Amino acid sequence: AITKGVSVTSSRVLTKMAVFKSVTFVCALLVLLPACHGYPTGAPATACVSLHPGHMLNATNAVVPQTSTSPYSIVVDGDKYTPGTALSVRIVGPVFRGFLIQARKPGMTTPIGTFSNAPTDTKTANCTTADSSMTHANPNQKENITLTWNPPSTGVGNVHFIATVAEMKVTYWMDVTSVEISEDSSGGASLAKPTFYLLILCLIQAVFFLK
């Protein structure tokens, strides 16, 4: 009887230990799980300047960007922009899930212009000013998306597009940069043409009446 009692007690102790270990594991998982996640609904405000997504492997270790050549590229529809006229910009490459893109003057960190007409699974973001950036709206797969950038109504000189693109939370590339595009000032110059032609016409008429 004594042996049987000891056996039952030992069994209960082992059962309690197993339950304790399971509960401890679940609690640890719940604590660490949020840290392992990135930002599935869009880049955080803290990424506006550095474009660093801030993904974490765990509570203390951050995910570092890839150092290999990025498989993604930023392709701009043309090598010039007209102030106040929308321009198409594409993120080209394999499937990805997250991104943050801005237009900037080379060497600067302030976003230029705004984005609009957000494609499916994307949204505009407010960095410094409203809609000055574009980011992902969810972790769904995306590929070769086309974005709409609206330059300021007044030209600002050369700009380029710079982005961080995340294939997944633990694999992302920073400083994915387009070629520089220049301001197209021909639109402003064309406004002077009617005045020029009118001046020529007046001179011709003056010469005709002087004869």
C-alpha positions, 0 to 999 in steps of 0.5 A, a space after each residue: 500500500 505504501 509503495 502504491 501511494 508513493 507511485 501515485 504521488 510521484 505520478 502527480 508530481 510528474 504531471 504537475 511538472 509537465 503542466 508547469 513546463 507547458 505553461 512556462 513555454 506558452 508564456 515565453 512564446 507569448 512574450 517573444 512572439 510580438 518581438 519576432 513580428 515586423 510591421 504587417 500593416 505598414 512601416 512605422 513612423 520611426 522609419 520615416 527618416 532612416 527607412 529602417 523597418 525595425 524588425 526584431 528577431 527577438 526582444 533584444 536582437 534586430 534583423 539586419 538588412 541584406 548586404 547583397 545586391 538588391 533583387 529589386 529596382 525602382 523604375 521611373 516613367 521617364 527621366 524628367 518630371 513636370 511640376 504638378 503633373 503625376 508620374 508613375 513609379 514602379 517597384 520591380 523584382 520578385 515577390 515581396 511583402 513590405 516596403 517604404 518609398 519616398 521621393 527625395 532630393 539627393 543627399 536629403 532625408 525630407 520627402 518631396 511631393 505626395 503619393 496617391 491612388 494607392 494600389 491594392 495592398 498598399 497605402 500612403 503614409 504621413 512622413 513630415 507631411 500627409 501622403 509623402 510616402 507609400 508603404 504596404 497595407 498588409 503582408 500579402 504578396 506583392 510584385 511589380 507594383 506601380 505607384 503614382 507620385 505627385 511632384 510639388 507644383 513648384 519645381 525643386 530640382 533633381 529628385 530620386 526615389 529611395 525605398 526599403 523593400 522586404 521580401 519577408 520580415 527577416 529578409 529586406 534591402 535598404 537604399 534601393 534607389 532610382 536614377 535621378 530625374 530632373 525638373 522639366 522646365 520646358 512647360 514654363 518656357 512654352 508660355 512665353 512663346 505667344 508673347 514672342 510671336 505677338 511681338 514679331 507680328 507687331 514689328 511686321 505690322 509696324 514695318 508695313 505701315 512705315 512704307 
